[in-house]
Amino acid sequence: MDNYEVLVGKVIDWAAERGIFDKGDALAQLDKTQEELDETILAVKEYQTSALDNESISKAEREVADGIGDMLVTIIIAARMVNLDTTYCLQMAYDEIKNRTGKMVDGKFVKDK
């Protein structure tokens, strides 16, 4: 299995070979990210409510993984279109949250004010 940086390079090469950087734009990529998010939400709901047989769980897990991967692809491409590196973006986000405190409310982390 390739590491994250190698896979980012492969995604960027794939997008370049298909003219996505020449003919696409970041907002269109973010629209695609939203489409993939919507599909992933449905897959997670299916995963959470799937029957307990191993085949159903395995299929649902693959669909969730595929959706998350598809979102990562669109985000990597969108970031590149605006001259950002996703590792840099992730580092910025982590630096912002690393000392954050809060509590869990209805399955979500709610930060303290």
VEXTORPA-106840 format. One record per atom (N, C-alpha, C): residue number from 1; atom name; x, y, z. Coordinates in Angstrom, 3 decimals. Example, Ala and Ser with C-alpha at 12.3 -4.5 7.8 and 13.67 -1.06 7.14 Angstrom:
BEGIN
 num atomo        X        Y        Z
   1     N   13.190   -5.690    7.800
   1    CA   12.300   -4.500    7.800
   1     C   13.200   -3.300    7.800
   2     N   12.850   -2.250    7.080
   2    CA   13.670   -1.060    7.140
   2     C   12.900    0.030    7.870
This chain:
BEGIN
 num atomo        X        Y        Z
   1     N    0.849   -1.183    0.000
   1    CA    0.000    0.000    0.000
   1     C    0.895    1.246    0.000
   2     N    0.593    2.182   -0.884
   2    CA    1.365    3.424   -0.968
   2     C    1.051    4.329    0.216
   3     N    2.015    5.184    0.580
   3    CA    1.738    6.152    1.638
   3     C    0.957    7.340    1.065
   4     N    0.505    8.213    1.945
   4    CA   -0.358    9.317    1.551
   4     C    0.294   10.199    0.487
   5     N    1.546   10.574    0.699
   5    CA    2.204   11.483   -0.245
   5     C    2.319   10.868   -1.639
   6     N    2.629    9.579   -1.707
   6    CA    2.720    8.898   -3.002
   6     C    1.352    8.896   -3.677
   7     N    0.313    8.602   -2.912
   7    CA   -1.033    8.578   -3.483
   7     C   -1.471    9.966   -3.951
   8     N   -1.122   11.006   -3.206
   8    CA   -1.437   12.369   -3.644
   8     C   -0.790   12.629   -4.996
   9     N    0.464   12.250   -5.145
   9    CA    1.150   12.423   -6.430
   9     C    0.456   11.679   -7.552
  10     N    0.004   10.467   -7.273
  10    CA   -0.705    9.687   -8.290
  10     C   -2.028   10.337   -8.663
  11     N   -2.744   10.884   -7.672
  11    CA   -4.015   11.571   -7.947
  11     C   -3.764   12.799   -8.809
  12     N   -2.742   13.567   -8.469
  12    CA   -2.418   14.777   -9.236
  12     C   -2.033   14.411  -10.669
  13     N   -1.220   13.372  -10.822
  13    CA   -0.852   12.921  -12.174
  13     C   -2.092   12.475  -12.952
  14     N   -2.956   11.713  -12.301
  14    CA   -4.189   11.217  -12.933
  14     C   -5.037   12.393  -13.418
  15     N   -5.211   13.394  -12.539
  15    CA   -6.027   14.561  -12.898
  15     C   -5.390   15.349  -14.042
  16     N   -4.077   15.494  -14.002
  16    CA   -3.379   16.234  -15.072
  16     C   -3.529   15.515  -16.413
  17     N   -3.386   14.193  -16.403
  17    CA   -3.512   13.414  -17.641
  17     C   -4.895   13.549  -18.267
  18     N   -5.886   13.822  -17.456
  18    CA   -7.257   13.926  -17.951
  18     C   -7.698   15.366  -18.201
  19     N   -6.774   16.306  -18.065
  19    CA   -7.073   17.706  -18.352
  19     C   -7.897   18.404  -17.293
  20     N   -7.991   17.813  -16.111
  20    CA   -8.828   18.404  -15.065
  20     C   -8.276   19.752  -14.618
  21     N   -6.967   19.871  -14.545
  21    CA   -6.383   21.153  -14.128
  21     C   -6.496   22.208  -15.219
  22     N   -6.478   21.777  -16.481
  22    CA   -6.563   22.717  -17.601
  22     C   -7.985   23.213  -17.839
  23     N   -8.961   22.337  -17.657
  23    CA  -10.340   22.667  -18.020
  23     C  -11.295   22.749  -16.840
  24     N  -10.855   22.337  -15.660
  24    CA  -11.726   22.340  -14.490
  24     C  -11.495   23.557  -13.621
  25     N  -12.247   23.627  -12.534
  25    CA  -12.015   24.684  -11.558
  25     C  -12.325   24.154  -10.161
  26     N  -11.814   24.855   -9.177
  26    CA  -11.912   24.400   -7.789
  26     C  -13.360   24.305   -7.319
  27     N  -14.215   25.233   -7.724
  27    CA  -15.621   25.167   -7.290
  27     C  -16.320   23.935   -7.853
  28     N  -15.999   23.572   -9.069
  28    CA  -16.577   22.356   -9.648
  28     C  -16.088   21.131   -8.882
  29     N  -14.830   21.144   -8.477
  29    CA  -14.313   20.032   -7.672
  29     C  -15.018   19.961   -6.324
  30     N  -15.286   21.106   -5.719
  30    CA  -15.986   21.108   -4.435
  30     C  -17.433   20.665   -4.595
  31     N  -18.049   20.975   -5.730
  31    CA  -19.382   20.421   -6.022
  31     C  -19.312   18.895   -6.069
  32     N  -18.271   18.393   -6.698
  32    CA  -18.077   16.942   -6.778
  32     C  -17.841   16.369   -5.380
  33     N  -17.107   17.086   -4.548
  33    CA  -16.896   16.650   -3.164
  33     C  -18.232   16.536   -2.443
  34     N  -19.118   17.497   -2.653
  34    CA  -20.441   17.458   -2.024
  34     C  -21.231   16.243   -2.497
  35     N  -21.174   15.956   -3.793
  35    CA  -21.854   14.764   -4.322
  35     C  -21.321   13.504   -3.645
  36     N  -20.015   13.422   -3.526
  36    CA  -19.403   12.250   -2.894
  36     C  -19.755   12.185   -1.409
  37     N  -19.836   13.335   -0.744
  37    CA  -20.239   13.367    0.660
  37     C  -21.649   12.830    0.822
  38     N  -22.554   13.275   -0.031
  38    CA  -23.944   12.799    0.041
  38     C  -24.008   11.283   -0.127
  39     N  -23.232   10.748   -1.075
  39    CA  -23.197    9.301   -1.286
  39     C  -22.598    8.590   -0.075
  40     N  -21.586    9.194    0.522
  40    CA  -20.940    8.589    1.684
  40     C  -21.870    8.584    2.894
  41     N  -22.644    9.638    3.044
  41    CA  -23.622    9.680    4.136
  41     C  -24.601    8.527    3.995
  42     N  -25.092    8.299    2.796
  42    CA  -26.005    7.169    2.574
  42     C  -25.316    5.848    2.887
  43     N  -24.054    5.714    2.492
  43    CA  -23.315    4.476    2.752
  43     C  -23.111    4.258    4.254
  44     N  -22.828    5.327    4.995
  44    CA  -22.657    5.201    6.448
  44     C  -23.972    4.809    7.099
  45     N  -25.070    5.410    6.653
  45    CA  -26.381    5.028    7.190
  45     C  -26.655    3.555    6.933
  46     N  -26.329    3.090    5.724
  46    CA  -26.507    1.671    5.397
  46     C  -25.624    0.809    6.291
  47     N  -24.389    1.249    6.496
  47    CA  -23.449    0.518    7.343
  47     C  -23.982    0.411    8.773
  48     N  -24.503    1.504    9.277
  48    CA  -24.984    1.519   10.662
  48     C  -26.259    0.708   10.851
  49     N  -27.000    0.515    9.778
  49    CA  -28.274   -0.210    9.907
  49     C  -28.255   -1.561    9.207
  50     N  -27.082   -1.957    8.688
  50    CA  -27.024   -3.211    7.931
  50     C  -27.231   -4.399    8.870
  51     N  -27.768   -5.444    8.286
  51    CA  -27.934   -6.688    9.040
  51     C  -26.560   -7.142    9.513
  52     N  -26.541   -7.942   10.526
  52    CA  -25.274   -8.313   11.134
  52     C  -24.507   -9.409   10.399
  53     N  -24.981   -9.831    9.219
  53    CA  -24.214  -10.842    8.512
  53     C  -22.958  -10.201    7.926
  54     N  -21.894  -10.976    7.888
  54    CA  -20.581  -10.462    7.480
  54     C  -20.562   -9.906    6.067
  55     N  -21.313  -10.501    5.167
  55    CA  -21.321  -10.025    3.778
  55     C  -21.906   -8.616    3.687
  56     N  -22.995   -8.354    4.394
  56    CA  -23.609   -7.019    4.373
  56     C  -22.700   -5.984    5.002
  57     N  -22.079   -6.339    6.101
  57    CA  -21.173   -5.410    6.777
  57     C  -19.968   -5.116    5.889
  58     N  -19.396   -6.141    5.280
  58    CA  -18.230   -5.964    4.411
  58     C  -18.573   -5.075    3.215
  59     N  -19.711   -5.294    2.596
  59    CA  -20.140   -4.479    1.449
  59     C  -20.322   -3.027    1.875
  60     N  -20.968   -2.810    3.006
  60    CA  -21.191   -1.447    3.496
  60     C  -19.869   -0.763    3.830
  61     N  -18.945   -1.483    4.440
  61    CA  -17.629   -0.914    4.752
  61     C  -16.903   -0.491    3.480
  62     N  -16.967   -1.312    2.442
  62    CA  -16.319   -0.971    1.161
  62     C  -16.948    0.285    0.557
  63     N  -18.262    0.416    0.650
  63    CA  -18.928    1.603    0.106
  63     C  -18.536    2.862    0.870
  64     N  -18.414    2.752    2.189
  64    CA  -17.981    3.901    2.999
  64     C  -16.542    4.265    2.640
  65     N  -15.671    3.270    2.560
  65    CA  -14.268    3.524    2.205
  65     C  -14.156    4.153    0.822
  66     N  -14.937    3.664   -0.130
  66    CA  -14.932    4.222   -1.481
  66     C  -15.368    5.683   -1.453
  67     N  -16.404    6.000   -0.700
  67    CA  -16.884    7.376   -0.618
  67     C  -15.866    8.309    0.007
  68     N  -15.235    7.860    1.086
  68    CA  -14.209    8.684    1.724
  68     C  -13.037    8.880    0.762
  69     N  -12.643    7.826    0.076
  69    CA  -11.562    7.942   -0.904
  69     C  -11.906    8.894   -2.026
  70     N  -13.136    8.799   -2.530
  70    CA  -13.565    9.709   -3.600
  70     C  -13.530   11.162   -3.136
  71     N  -13.944   11.410   -1.887
  71    CA  -13.881   12.776   -1.365
  71     C  -12.448   13.255   -1.276
  72     N  -11.545   12.386   -0.824
  72    CA  -10.140   12.767   -0.741
  72     C   -9.587   13.128   -2.114
  73     N   -9.941   12.358   -3.129
  73    CA   -9.485   12.660   -4.491
  73     C   -9.937   14.060   -4.909
  74     N  -11.216   14.367   -4.715
  74    CA  -11.724   15.676   -5.144
  74     C  -11.106   16.807   -4.324
  75     N  -10.851   16.562   -3.046
  75    CA  -10.234   17.587   -2.195
  75     C   -8.780   17.812   -2.594
  76     N   -8.057   16.731   -2.886
  76    CA   -6.664   16.865   -3.336
  76     C   -6.605   17.696   -4.612
  77     N   -7.495   17.418   -5.542
  77    CA   -7.511   18.158   -6.804
  77     C   -7.891   19.621   -6.569
  78     N   -8.924   19.861   -5.765
  78    CA   -9.344   21.240   -5.481
  78     C   -8.222   22.018   -4.803
  79     N   -7.553   21.399   -3.858
  79    CA   -6.451   22.073   -3.165
  79     C   -5.352   22.452   -4.148
  80     N   -5.016   21.542   -5.027
  80    CA   -3.965   21.804   -6.023
  80     C   -4.361   22.963   -6.932
  81     N   -5.659   23.036   -7.264
  81    CA   -6.143   24.105   -8.142
  81     C   -5.976   25.492   -7.522
  82     N   -5.940   25.553   -6.190
  82    CA   -5.747   26.851   -5.520
  82     C   -4.359   26.916   -4.861
  83     N   -3.451   26.084   -5.385
  83    CA   -2.042   26.087   -4.965
  83     C   -1.837   25.780   -3.484
  84     N   -2.615   24.837   -2.961
  84    CA   -2.431   24.395   -1.588
  84     C   -2.102   22.914   -1.562
  85     N   -1.399   22.512   -0.529
  85    CA   -1.055   21.121   -0.301
  85     C   -1.963   20.592    0.802
  86     N   -2.555   19.427    0.597
  86    CA   -3.510   18.921    1.587
  86     C   -2.850   18.594    2.926
  87     N   -1.581   18.206    2.918
  87    CA   -0.896   17.964    4.193
  87     C   -0.767   19.268    4.967
  88     N   -0.457   20.351    4.273
  88    CA   -0.402   21.679    4.904
  88     C   -1.771   22.053    5.474
  89     N   -2.821   21.827    4.701
  89    CA   -4.179   22.142    5.163
  89     C   -4.537   21.334    6.404
  90     N   -4.191   20.045    6.382
  90    CA   -4.473   19.187    7.522
  90     C   -3.687   19.631    8.746
  91     N   -2.435   20.012    8.550
  91    CA   -1.614   20.502    9.666
  91     C   -2.220   21.759   10.266
  92     N   -2.675   22.677    9.408
  92    CA   -3.316   23.906    9.909
  92     C   -4.548   23.569   10.740
  93     N   -5.374   22.663   10.239
  93    CA   -6.591   22.288   10.952
  93     C   -6.251   21.620   12.282
  94     N   -5.267   20.719   12.265
  94    CA   -4.887   20.049   13.508
  94     C   -4.345   21.049   14.523
  95     N   -3.491   21.964   14.067
  95    CA   -2.941   22.969   14.981
  95     C   -4.053   23.792   15.624
  96     N   -5.128   24.001   14.888
  96    CA   -6.254   24.775   15.416
  96     C   -7.063   23.977   16.445
  97     N   -7.174   22.675   16.261
  97    CA   -8.029   21.885   17.153
  97     C   -7.289   21.162   18.275
  98     N   -5.967   21.048   18.192
  98    CA   -5.235   20.146   19.075
  98     C   -5.439   20.431   20.560
  99     N   -5.662   21.645   20.947
  99    CA   -5.873   21.970   22.356
  99     C   -7.326   22.313   22.680
 100     N   -8.193   22.085   21.716
 100    CA   -9.600   22.426   21.878
 100     C  -10.251   21.495   22.897
 101     N  -11.099   22.072   23.710
 101    CA  -11.876   21.282   24.668
 101     C  -13.349   21.416   24.322
 102     N  -14.125   20.473   24.816
 102    CA  -15.553   20.488   24.547
 102     C  -16.185   19.227   25.084
 103     N  -17.347   18.909   24.546
 103    CA  -18.059   17.723   25.004
 103     C  -18.837   17.128   23.843
 104     N  -19.240   15.897   24.003
 104    CA  -20.029   15.201   23.000
 104     C  -21.508   15.509   23.236
 105     N  -22.192   15.939   22.165
 105    CA  -23.627   16.221   22.213
 105     C  -24.255   15.577   20.982
 106     N  -25.172   14.654   21.210
 106    CA  -25.871   13.967   20.115
 106     C  -24.906   13.394   19.075
 107     N  -23.826   12.785   19.549
 107    CA  -22.882   12.139   18.657
 107     C  -21.884   13.062   17.985
 108     N  -21.893   14.349   18.341
 108    CA  -20.970   15.327   17.745
 108     C  -20.151   15.985   18.841
 109     N  -18.883   16.314   18.526
 109    CA  -18.039   17.068   19.430
 109     C  -18.395   18.538   19.299
 110     N  -18.785   19.153   20.410
 110    CA  -19.118   20.589   20.447
 110     C  -18.034   21.271   21.255
 111     N  -17.318   22.198   20.596
 111    CA  -16.202   22.856   21.277
 111     C  -16.714   23.844   22.320
 112     N  -15.897   24.012   23.370
 112    CA  -16.181   25.026   24.370
 112     C  -15.996   26.400   23.748
 113     N  -16.726   27.346   24.240
 113    CA  -16.625   28.718   23.703
 113     C  -15.407   29.417   24.203
